[in-house]
Amino acid sequence: MPIQTIGILSPGDMGQAIAAVLNQHGLKTIAALDNRSERTRQLAAAANIQDVGSLTQLVIESDLILSVLVPAAAIEAAKQVAEVISNVGKQILYVDCNAIAPQALLMIRTSVARESDR
């Protein structure tokens, strides 16, 4: 499956910078901006990240999800994405781009892999 649409968790300073580069190379970037701050919405708009509203819609529309958020939120975000993957029934690539400990990465890998195998 070719990667055309990339979901960004979360389009803050780093996420929007990554999305801007991806968009310059012809990829579509999307984010779930429901309940996000006006600042985050502005950063997303500046990087041409399309708002799909919910995390469920992000999973449905993405070929790949990049997690770019504060390290303390990485595990919880991965668990939320894993639950949505299970509910949607879709196999998807999930990339954690956060500065986290190797043990945390193993927890995320286990969580996302388990849900995507259902």
N, CA, C and O atoms as CSV, one atom per row, in Angstrom:
chain,resi,resn,atom,element,x,y,z
A,1,MET,N,N,0.837,-1.172,0.000
A,1,MET,CA,C,0.000,0.000,0.000
A,1,MET,C,C,0.886,1.240,0.000
A,1,MET,O,O,1.731,1.385,0.884
A,2,PRO,N,N,0.720,2.114,-0.943
A,2,PRO,CA,C,1.507,3.340,-0.958
A,2,PRO,C,C,1.026,4.296,0.137
A,2,PRO,O,O,-0.168,4.371,0.430
A,3,ILE,N,N,1.959,5.011,0.727
A,3,ILE,CA,C,1.611,5.985,1.759
A,3,ILE,C,C,1.318,7.314,1.078
A,3,ILE,O,O,2.177,7.896,0.417
A,4,GLN,N,N,0.089,7.779,1.253
A,4,GLN,CA,C,-0.322,9.049,0.672
A,4,GLN,C,C,-0.815,10.033,1.723
A,4,GLN,O,O,-0.623,11.242,1.591
A,5,THR,N,N,-1.457,9.504,2.778
A,5,THR,CA,C,-2.041,10.350,3.811
A,5,THR,C,C,-1.415,10.013,5.152
A,5,THR,O,O,-1.412,8.858,5.579
A,6,ILE,N,N,-0.888,11.031,5.808
A,6,ILE,CA,C,-0.196,10.833,7.081
A,6,ILE,C,C,-0.926,11.595,8.178
A,6,ILE,O,O,-1.119,12.808,8.095
A,7,GLY,N,N,-1.326,10.856,9.204
A,7,GLY,CA,C,-1.949,11.462,10.374
A,7,GLY,C,C,-0.872,11.953,11.328
A,7,GLY,O,O,0.109,11.253,11.581
A,8,ILE,N,N,-1.056,13.139,11.847
A,8,ILE,CA,C,-0.094,13.731,12.772
A,8,ILE,C,C,-0.725,13.846,14.161
A,8,ILE,O,O,-1.748,14.505,14.345
A,9,LEU,N,N,-0.094,13.194,15.122
A,9,LEU,CA,C,-0.446,13.360,16.541
A,9,LEU,C,C,0.741,14.057,17.179
A,9,LEU,O,O,1.736,13.354,17.360
A,10,SER,N,N,0.785,15.148,17.496
A,10,SER,CA,C,-0.130,16.251,17.484
A,10,SER,C,C,0.554,17.403,16.753
A,10,SER,O,O,1.775,17.549,16.822
A,11,PRO,N,N,-0.216,18.204,16.068
A,11,PRO,CA,C,0.409,19.243,15.256
A,11,PRO,C,C,0.810,20.489,16.049
A,11,PRO,O,O,0.360,21.596,15.754
A,12,GLY,N,N,1.648,20.296,17.042
A,12,GLY,CA,C,2.242,21.437,17.748
A,12,GLY,C,C,3.435,21.938,16.956
A,12,GLY,O,O,3.475,21.790,15.735
A,13,ASP,N,N,4.401,22.525,17.634
A,13,ASP,CA,C,5.563,23.087,16.942
A,13,ASP,C,C,6.294,22.048,16.094
A,13,ASP,O,O,6.557,22.290,14.916
A,14,MET,N,N,6.622,20.907,16.673
A,14,MET,CA,C,7.354,19.871,15.932
A,14,MET,C,C,6.470,19.202,14.889
A,14,MET,O,O,6.891,19.015,13.748
A,15,GLY,N,N,5.245,18.841,15.271
A,15,GLY,CA,C,4.346,18.152,14.351
A,15,GLY,C,C,4.024,18.970,13.119
A,15,GLY,O,O,3.978,18.444,12.007
A,16,GLN,N,N,3.802,20.254,13.319
A,16,GLN,CA,C,3.483,21.087,12.153
A,16,GLN,C,C,4.697,21.270,11.262
A,16,GLN,O,O,4.552,21.385,10.045
A,17,ALA,N,N,5.898,21.301,11.844
A,17,ALA,CA,C,7.111,21.419,11.033
A,17,ALA,C,C,7.311,20.165,10.175
A,17,ALA,O,O,7.662,20.257,8.999
A,18,ILE,N,N,7.087,19.008,10.772
A,18,ILE,CA,C,7.195,17.745,10.028
A,18,ILE,C,C,6.148,17.706,8.923
A,18,ILE,O,O,6.452,17.347,7.785
A,19,ALA,N,N,4.917,18.074,9.261
A,19,ALA,CA,C,3.838,18.066,8.272
A,19,ALA,C,C,4.126,19.004,7.106
A,19,ALA,O,O,3.833,18.672,5.957
A,20,ALA,N,N,4.690,20.159,7.389
A,20,ALA,CA,C,5.008,21.111,6.317
A,20,ALA,C,C,5.967,20.492,5.315
A,20,ALA,O,O,5.797,20.664,4.108
A,21,VAL,N,N,6.974,19.774,5.800
A,21,VAL,CA,C,7.933,19.115,4.903
A,21,VAL,C,C,7.240,18.001,4.113
A,21,VAL,O,O,7.450,17.869,2.907
A,22,LEU,N,N,6.425,17.213,4.789
A,22,LEU,CA,C,5.710,16.128,4.095
A,22,LEU,C,C,4.807,16.693,3.004
A,22,LEU,O,O,4.749,16.153,1.899
A,23,ASN,N,N,4.106,17.772,3.311
A,23,ASN,CA,C,3.228,18.403,2.312
A,23,ASN,C,C,4.019,18.922,1.120
A,23,ASN,O,O,3.550,18.845,-0.016
A,24,GLN,N,N,5.216,19.451,1.369
A,24,GLN,CA,C,6.053,19.945,0.277
A,24,GLN,C,C,6.462,18.822,-0.661
A,24,GLN,O,O,6.800,19.067,-1.819
A,25,HIS,N,N,6.434,17.601,-0.167
A,25,HIS,CA,C,6.805,16.442,-0.980
A,25,HIS,C,C,5.588,15.680,-1.508
A,25,HIS,O,O,5.694,14.512,-1.883
A,26,GLY,N,N,4.444,16.345,-1.533
A,26,GLY,CA,C,3.263,15.800,-2.174
A,26,GLY,C,C,2.415,14.867,-1.329
A,26,GLY,O,O,1.500,14.229,-1.850
A,27,LEU,N,N,2.696,14.774,-0.046
A,27,LEU,CA,C,1.883,13.935,0.822
A,27,LEU,C,C,0.793,14.770,1.478
A,27,LEU,O,O,0.956,15.975,1.671
A,28,LYS,N,N,-0.293,14.139,1.813
A,28,LYS,CA,C,-1.401,14.802,2.500
A,28,LYS,C,C,-1.235,14.553,3.994
A,28,LYS,O,O,-0.997,13.421,4.412
A,29,THR,N,N,-1.360,15.606,4.799
A,29,THR,CA,C,-1.282,15.449,6.249
A,29,THR,C,C,-2.608,15.845,6.876
A,29,THR,O,O,-3.259,16.804,6.461
A,30,ILE,N,N,-2.986,15.075,7.888
A,30,ILE,CA,C,-4.251,15.302,8.571
A,30,ILE,C,C,-4.033,15.227,10.081
A,30,ILE,O,O,-3.049,14.658,10.553
A,31,ALA,N,N,-4.967,15.808,10.826
A,31,ALA,CA,C,-4.910,15.756,12.285
A,31,ALA,C,C,-6.332,15.774,12.838
A,31,ALA,O,O,-7.257,16.283,12.205
A,32,ALA,N,N,-6.481,15.214,14.015
A,32,ALA,CA,C,-7.756,15.238,14.741
A,32,ALA,C,C,-7.720,16.446,15.670
A,32,ALA,O,O,-7.075,16.410,16.718
A,33,LEU,N,N,-8.404,17.501,15.289
A,33,LEU,CA,C,-8.314,18.753,16.039
A,33,LEU,C,C,-9.506,19.029,16.935
A,33,LEU,O,O,-9.606,20.113,17.509
A,34,ASP,N,N,-10.426,18.057,17.069
A,34,ASP,CA,C,-11.500,18.232,18.039
A,34,ASP,C,C,-10.885,18.478,19.413
A,34,ASP,O,O,-9.941,17.795,19.809
A,35,ASN,N,N,-11.416,19.442,20.126
A,35,ASN,CA,C,-10.973,19.776,21.490
A,35,ASN,C,C,-9.526,20.238,21.574
A,35,ASN,O,O,-8.918,20.141,22.640
A,36,ARG,N,N,-8.971,20.727,20.509
A,36,ARG,CA,C,-7.598,21.252,20.514
A,36,ARG,C,C,-7.654,22.766,20.640
A,36,ARG,O,O,-8.672,23.391,20.345
A,37,SER,N,N,-6.548,23.341,21.081
A,37,SER,CA,C,-6.483,24.789,21.308
A,37,SER,C,C,-6.478,25.555,19.981
A,37,SER,O,O,-6.208,25.005,18.913
A,38,GLU,N,N,-6.785,26.828,20.098
A,38,GLU,CA,C,-6.745,27.693,18.920
A,38,GLU,C,C,-5.325,27.773,18.376
A,38,GLU,O,O,-5.132,27.833,17.161
A,39,ARG,N,N,-4.333,27.774,19.253
A,39,ARG,CA,C,-2.932,27.807,18.815
A,39,ARG,C,C,-2.605,26.582,17.972
A,39,ARG,O,O,-1.976,26.701,16.920
A,40,THR,N,N,-3.026,25.410,18.426
A,40,THR,CA,C,-2.773,24.180,17.666
A,40,THR,C,C,-3.479,24.228,16.323
A,40,THR,O,O,-2.921,23.806,15.310
A,41,ARG,N,N,-4.686,24.732,16.307
A,41,ARG,CA,C,-5.432,24.857,15.047
A,41,ARG,C,C,-4.708,25.802,14.080
A,41,ARG,O,O,-4.654,25.547,12.876
A,42,GLN,N,N,-4.159,26.884,14.613
A,42,GLN,CA,C,-3.428,27.831,13.770
A,42,GLN,C,C,-2.144,27.214,13.229
A,42,GLN,O,O,-1.804,27.410,12.062
A,43,LEU,N,N,-1.428,26.469,14.072
A,43,LEU,CA,C,-0.209,25.796,13.601
A,43,LEU,C,C,-0.556,24.788,12.497
A,43,LEU,O,O,0.144,24.697,11.489
A,44,ALA,N,N,-1.625,24.048,12.694
A,44,ALA,CA,C,-2.050,23.072,11.689
A,44,ALA,C,C,-2.410,23.764,10.379
A,44,ALA,O,O,-2.014,23.315,9.304
A,45,ALA,N,N,-3.152,24.843,10.472
A,45,ALA,CA,C,-3.539,25.576,9.261
A,45,ALA,C,C,-2.318,26.129,8.540
A,45,ALA,O,O,-2.253,26.100,7.311
A,46,ALA,N,N,-1.349,26.635,9.301
A,46,ALA,CA,C,-0.137,27.193,8.695
A,46,ALA,C,C,0.663,26.129,7.958
A,46,ALA,O,O,1.358,26.437,6.990
A,47,ALA,N,N,0.573,24.885,8.405
A,47,ALA,CA,C,1.316,23.792,7.771
A,47,ALA,C,C,0.469,23.038,6.746
A,47,ALA,O,O,0.914,22.028,6.201
A,48,ASN,N,N,-0.745,23.520,6.479
A,48,ASN,CA,C,-1.659,22.879,5.535
A,48,ASN,C,C,-2.058,21.471,5.985
A,48,ASN,O,O,-2.212,20.565,5.167
A,49,ILE,N,N,-2.220,21.306,7.291
A,49,ILE,CA,C,-2.717,20.043,7.847
A,49,ILE,C,C,-4.234,20.129,7.857
A,49,ILE,O,O,-4.808,21.078,8.391
A,50,GLN,N,N,-4.876,19.139,7.268
A,50,GLN,CA,C,-6.330,19.139,7.210
A,50,GLN,C,C,-6.913,18.560,8.491
A,50,GLN,O,O,-6.445,17.537,8.990
A,51,ASP,N,N,-7.928,19.216,9.015
A,51,ASP,CA,C,-8.605,18.767,10.225
A,51,ASP,C,C,-9.659,17.725,9.864
A,51,ASP,O,O,-10.570,17.997,9.082
A,52,VAL,N,N,-9.527,16.524,10.443
A,52,VAL,CA,C,-10.523,15.476,10.220
A,52,VAL,C,C,-11.421,15.299,11.442
A,52,VAL,O,O,-12.266,14.404,11.469
A,53,GLY,N,N,-11.241,16.141,12.440
A,53,GLY,CA,C,-12.099,16.115,13.612
A,53,GLY,C,C,-11.657,15.134,14.673
A,53,GLY,O,O,-10.960,15.503,15.618
A,54,SER,N,N,-12.058,13.886,14.521
A,54,SER,CA,C,-11.871,12.890,15.578
A,54,SER,C,C,-10.694,11.957,15.320
A,54,SER,O,O,-10.204,11.831,14.198
A,55,LEU,N,N,-10.260,11.309,16.393
A,55,LEU,CA,C,-9.198,10.310,16.282
A,55,LEU,C,C,-9.657,9.133,15.427
A,55,LEU,O,O,-8.863,8.559,14.683
A,56,THR,N,N,-10.914,8.780,15.529
A,56,THR,CA,C,-11.448,7.691,14.700
A,56,THR,C,C,-11.300,8.028,13.224
A,56,THR,O,O,-10.860,7.193,12.434
A,57,GLN,N,N,-11.663,9.238,12.854
A,57,GLN,CA,C,-11.553,9.636,11.448
A,57,GLN,C,C,-10.097,9.705,11.015
A,57,GLN,O,O,-9.775,9.412,9.863
A,58,LEU,N,N,-9.219,10.088,11.926
A,58,LEU,CA,C,-7.787,10.121,11.615
A,58,LEU,C,C,-7.294,8.725,11.260
A,58,LEU,O,O,-6.577,8.551,10.274
A,59,VAL,N,N,-7.672,7.734,12.054
A,59,VAL,CA,C,-7.262,6.352,11.779
A,59,VAL,C,C,-7.856,5.874,10.460
A,59,VAL,O,O,-7.164,5.238,9.665
A,60,ILE,N,N,-9.103,6.167,10.225
A,60,ILE,CA,C,-9.773,5.728,8.994
A,60,ILE,C,C,-9.070,6.288,7.755
A,60,ILE,O,O,-8.876,5.570,6.774
A,61,GLU,N,N,-8.695,7.552,7.798
A,61,GLU,CA,C,-8.153,8.218,6.610
A,61,GLU,C,C,-6.643,8.091,6.437
A,61,GLU,O,O,-6.133,8.339,5.344
A,62,SER,N,N,-5.920,7.714,7.481
A,62,SER,CA,C,-4.455,7.690,7.415
A,62,SER,C,C,-3.909,6.378,6.876
A,62,SER,O,O,-4.481,5.309,7.088
A,63,ASP,N,N,-2.788,6.487,6.171
A,63,ASP,CA,C,-2.002,5.315,5.791
A,63,ASP,C,C,-0.897,5.082,6.814
A,63,ASP,O,O,-0.368,3.977,6.937
A,64,LEU,N,N,-0.559,6.139,7.544
A,64,LEU,CA,C,0.529,6.138,8.518
A,64,LEU,C,C,0.190,7.195,9.557
A,64,LEU,O,O,-0.321,8.263,9.220
A,65,ILE,N,N,0.476,6.897,10.829
A,65,ILE,CA,C,0.287,7.881,11.892
A,65,ILE,C,C,1.629,8.151,12.544
A,65,ILE,O,O,2.336,7.228,12.948
A,66,LEU,N,N,1.975,9.437,12.643
A,66,LEU,CA,C,3.189,9.862,13.332
A,66,LEU,C,C,2.791,10.471,14.669
A,66,LEU,O,O,2.018,11.427,14.715
A,67,SER,N,N,3.314,9.923,15.746
A,67,SER,CA,C,3.081,10.475,17.070
A,67,SER,C,C,4.218,11.433,17.396
A,67,SER,O,O,5.360,11.022,17.603
A,68,VAL,N,N,3.879,12.722,17.437
A,68,VAL,CA,C,4.866,13.767,17.707
A,68,VAL,C,C,4.269,14.647,18.801
A,68,VAL,O,O,3.605,15.644,18.518
A,69,LEU,N,N,4.508,14.270,20.037
A,69,LEU,CA,C,3.926,15.003,21.148
A,69,LEU,C,C,4.851,14.952,22.353
A,69,LEU,O,O,5.941,14.385,22.273
A,70,VAL,N,N,4.437,15.528,23.449
A,70,VAL,CA,C,5.294,15.519,24.628
A,70,VAL,C,C,5.484,14.075,25.089
A,70,VAL,O,O,4.520,13.310,25.119
A,71,PRO,N,N,6.706,13.692,25.448
A,71,PRO,CA,C,6.978,12.303,25.809
A,71,PRO,C,C,6.070,11.751,26.897
A,71,PRO,O,O,5.736,10.567,26.869
A,72,ALA,N,N,5.669,12.567,27.841
A,72,ALA,CA,C,4.818,12.096,28.928
A,72,ALA,C,C,3.454,11.618,28.435
A,72,ALA,O,O,2.792,10.840,29.122
A,73,ALA,N,N,3.032,12.063,27.277
A,73,ALA,CA,C,1.724,11.685,26.724
A,73,ALA,C,C,1.807,10.549,25.716
A,73,ALA,O,O,0.776,10.097,25.218
A,74,ALA,N,N,3.004,10.079,25.404
A,74,ALA,CA,C,3.182,9.102,24.320
A,74,ALA,C,C,2.460,7.783,24.563
A,74,ALA,O,O,1.799,7.267,23.662
A,75,ILE,N,N,2.575,7.237,25.757
A,75,ILE,CA,C,1.960,5.932,26.032
A,75,ILE,C,C,0.439,6.038,25.994
A,75,ILE,O,O,-0.225,5.201,25.384
A,76,GLU,N,N,-0.110,7.050,26.636
A,76,GLU,CA,C,-1.566,7.204,26.649
A,76,GLU,C,C,-2.103,7.442,25.239
A,76,GLU,O,O,-3.143,6.893,24.874
A,77,ALA,N,N,-1.411,8.246,24.450
A,77,ALA,CA,C,-1.843,8.489,23.069
A,77,ALA,C,C,-1.823,7.194,22.270
A,77,ALA,O,O,-2.748,6.926,21.503
A,78,ALA,N,N,-0.782,6.392,22.442
A,78,ALA,CA,C,-0.690,5.113,21.729
A,78,ALA,C,C,-1.826,4.180,22.126
A,78,ALA,O,O,-2.379,3.479,21.278
A,79,LYS,N,N,-2.175,4.166,23.404
A,79,LYS,CA,C,-3.291,3.322,23.858
A,79,LYS,C,C,-4.601,3.767,23.224
A,79,LYS,O,O,-5.411,2.935,22.815
A,80,GLN,N,N,-4.812,5.085,23.141
A,80,GLN,CA,C,-6.027,5.597,22.520
A,80,GLN,C,C,-6.082,5.233,21.044
A,80,GLN,O,O,-7.124,4.812,20.539
A,81,VAL,N,N,-4.962,5.395,20.356
A,81,VAL,CA,C,-4.912,5.044,18.936
A,81,VAL,C,C,-5.132,3.539,18.757
A,81,VAL,O,O,-5.857,3.119,17.855
A,82,ALA,N,N,-4.512,2.736,19.609
A,82,ALA,CA,C,-4.667,1.280,19.522
A,82,ALA,C,C,-6.130,0.872,19.684
A,82,ALA,O,O,-6.609,-0.017,18.980
A,83,GLU,N,N,-6.832,1.513,20.600
A,83,GLU,CA,C,-8.254,1.204,20.794
A,83,GLU,C,C,-9.062,1.545,19.549
A,83,GLU,O,O,-9.935,0.782,19.137
A,84,VAL,N,N,-8.764,2.698,18.954
A,84,VAL,CA,C,-9.475,3.098,17.736
A,84,VAL,C,C,-9.141,2.148,16.593
A,84,VAL,O,O,-10.026,1.780,15.821
A,85,ILE,N,N,-7.888,1.747,16.473
A,85,ILE,CA,C,-7.497,0.786,15.435
A,85,ILE,C,C,-8.317,-0.486,15.580
A,85,ILE,O,O,-8.819,-1.026,14.594
A,86,SER,N,N,-8.450,-0.959,16.808
A,86,SER,CA,C,-9.226,-2.172,17.070
A,86,SER,C,C,-10.688,-1.980,16.682
A,86,SER,O,O,-11.287,-2.855,16.056
A,87,ASN,N,N,-11.260,-0.841,17.052
A,87,ASN,CA,C,-12.666,-0.567,16.744
A,87,ASN,C,C,-12.913,-0.428,15.246
A,87,ASN,O,O,-13.939,-0.874,14.730
A,88,VAL,N,N,-11.971,0.190,14.561
A,88,VAL,CA,C,-12.112,0.412,13.111
A,88,VAL,C,C,-11.799,-0.864,12.337
A,88,VAL,O,O,-12.353,-1.101,11.263
A,89,GLY,N,N,-10.909,-1.681,12.889
A,89,GLY,CA,C,-10.533,-2.916,12.222
A,89,GLY,C,C,-9.597,-2.698,11.053
A,89,GLY,O,O,-9.731,-3.342,10.012
A,90,LYS,N,N,-8.670,-1.812,11.219
A,90,LYS,CA,C,-7.756,-1.450,10.138
A,90,LYS,C,C,-6.318,-1.706,10.553
A,90,LYS,O,O,-5.947,-1.449,11.698
A,91,GLN,N,N,-5.516,-2.203,9.645
A,91,GLN,CA,C,-4.080,-2.298,9.887
A,91,GLN,C,C,-3.461,-0.990,9.420
A,91,GLN,O,O,-3.767,-0.492,8.337
A,92,ILE,N,N,-2.583,-0.442,10.260
A,92,ILE,CA,C,-1.999,0.859,9.954
A,92,ILE,C,C,-0.613,0.939,10.564
A,92,ILE,O,O,-0.341,0.324,11.595
A,93,LEU,N,N,0.244,1.685,9.935
A,93,LEU,CA,C,1.575,1.927,10.483
A,93,LEU,C,C,1.482,3.033,11.522
A,93,LEU,O,O,0.862,4.069,11.281
A,94,TYR,N,N,2.100,2.812,12.681
A,94,TYR,CA,C,2.127,3.801,13.759
A,94,TYR,C,C,3.582,4.030,14.121
A,94,TYR,O,O,4.289,3.092,14.487
A,95,VAL,N,N,4.032,5.274,14.020
A,95,VAL,CA,C,5.422,5.601,14.292
A,95,VAL,C,C,5.484,6.559,15.470
A,95,VAL,O,O,4.929,7.657,15.417
A,96,ASP,N,N,6.164,6.140,16.536
A,96,ASP,CA,C,6.350,7.004,17.683
A,96,ASP,C,C,7.634,7.799,17.478
A,96,ASP,O,O,8.725,7.231,17.448
A,97,CYS,N,N,7.500,9.110,17.339
A,97,CYS,CA,C,8.648,9.990,17.077
A,97,CYS,C,C,9.052,10.775,18.313
A,97,CYS,O,O,9.693,11.821,18.207
A,98,ASN,N,N,8.682,10.277,19.478
A,98,ASN,CA,C,8.905,10.994,20.719
A,98,ASN,C,C,10.193,10.545,21.397
A,98,ASN,O,O,10.664,9.429,21.178
A,99,ALA,N,N,10.748,11.408,22.207
A,99,ALA,CA,C,11.964,11.093,22.964
A,99,ALA,C,C,11.547,10.338,24.229
A,99,ALA,O,O,11.398,10.923,25.302
A,100,ILE,N,N,11.363,9.030,24.074
A,100,ILE,CA,C,10.897,8.211,25.190
A,100,ILE,C,C,11.888,7.086,25.474
A,100,ILE,O,O,12.736,6.749,24.649
A,101,ALA,N,N,11.751,6.525,26.656
A,101,ALA,CA,C,12.627,5.423,27.068
A,101,ALA,C,C,12.322,4.168,26.248
A,101,ALA,O,O,11.188,3.981,25.809
A,102,PRO,N,N,13.311,3.314,26.038
A,102,PRO,CA,C,13.085,2.076,25.289
A,102,PRO,C,C,11.963,1.217,25.878
A,102,PRO,O,O,11.223,0.577,25.132
A,103,GLN,N,N,11.831,1.197,27.201
A,103,GLN,CA,C,10.763,0.415,27.825
A,103,GLN,C,C,9.389,0.958,27.435
A,103,GLN,O,O,8.456,0.189,27.202
A,104,ALA,N,N,9.269,2.261,27.366
A,104,ALA,CA,C,8.004,2.870,26.958
A,104,ALA,C,C,7.695,2.521,25.510
A,104,ALA,O,O,6.544,2.251,25.165
A,105,LEU,N,N,8.701,2.527,24.677
A,105,LEU,CA,C,8.510,2.164,23.273
A,105,LEU,C,C,8.035,0.725,23.136
A,105,LEU,O,O,7.178,0.432,22.303
A,106,LEU,N,N,8.579,-0.168,23.940
A,106,LEU,CA,C,8.130,-1.558,23.911
A,106,LEU,C,C,6.669,-1.674,24.332
A,106,LEU,O,O,5.919,-2.463,23.756
A,107,MET,N,N,6.260,-0.897,25.330
A,107,MET,CA,C,4.858,-0.901,25.753
A,107,MET,C,C,3.952,-0.423,24.627
A,107,MET,O,O,2.890,-0.996,24.382
A,108,ILE,N,N,4.383,0.632,23.946
A,108,ILE,CA,C,3.599,1.169,22.833
A,108,ILE,C,C,3.518,0.150,21.706
A,108,ILE,O,O,2.444,-0.085,21.152
A,109,ARG,N,N,4.645,-0.452,21.369
A,109,ARG,CA,C,4.658,-1.446,20.293
A,109,ARG,C,C,3.713,-2.593,20.600
A,109,ARG,O,O,2.949,-3.026,19.737
A,110,THR,N,N,3.765,-3.079,21.819
A,110,THR,CA,C,2.900,-4.191,22.213
A,110,THR,C,C,1.434,-3.795,22.132
A,110,THR,O,O,0.610,-4.556,21.624
A,111,SER,N,N,1.110,-2.623,22.625
A,111,SER,CA,C,-0.264,-2.154,22.624
A,111,SER,C,C,-0.824,-1.981,21.216
A,111,SER,O,O,-1.918,-2.457,20.913
A,112,VAL,N,N,-0.078,-1.305,20.372
A,112,VAL,CA,C,-0.559,-1.038,19.007
A,112,VAL,C,C,-0.585,-2.329,18.190
A,112,VAL,O,O,-1.540,-2.561,17.449
A,113,ALA,N,N,0.419,-3.154,18.305
A,113,ALA,CA,C,0.461,-4.409,17.542
A,113,ALA,C,C,-0.683,-5.338,17.944
A,113,ALA,O,O,-1.315,-5.956,17.088
A,114,ARG,N,N,-0.944,-5.434,19.241
A,114,ARG,CA,C,-2.006,-6.301,19.730
A,114,ARG,C,C,-3.356,-5.864,19.160
A,114,ARG,O,O,-4.139,-6.701,18.711
A,115,GLU,N,N,-3.628,-4.566,19.178
A,115,GLU,CA,C,-4.907,-4.077,18.698
A,115,GLU,C,C,-5.041,-4.187,17.182
A,115,GLU,O,O,-6.127,-4.477,16.681
A,116,SER,N,N,-3.967,-3.963,16.456
A,116,SER,CA,C,-4.065,-4.013,15.004
A,116,SER,C,C,-4.155,-5.458,14.489
A,116,SER,O,O,-4.546,-5.687,13.345
A,117,ASP,N,N,-3.792,-6.429,15.337
A,117,ASP,CA,C,-3.898,-7.836,14.933
A,117,ASP,C,C,-5.295,-8.400,15.148
A,117,ASP,O,O,-5.595,-9.500,14.684
A,118,ARG,N,N,-6.146,-7.666,15.841
A,118,ARG,CA,C,-7.504,-8.164,16.117
A,118,ARG,C,C,-8.359,-8.198,14.888
A,118,ARG,O,O,-9.523,-8.591,14.956
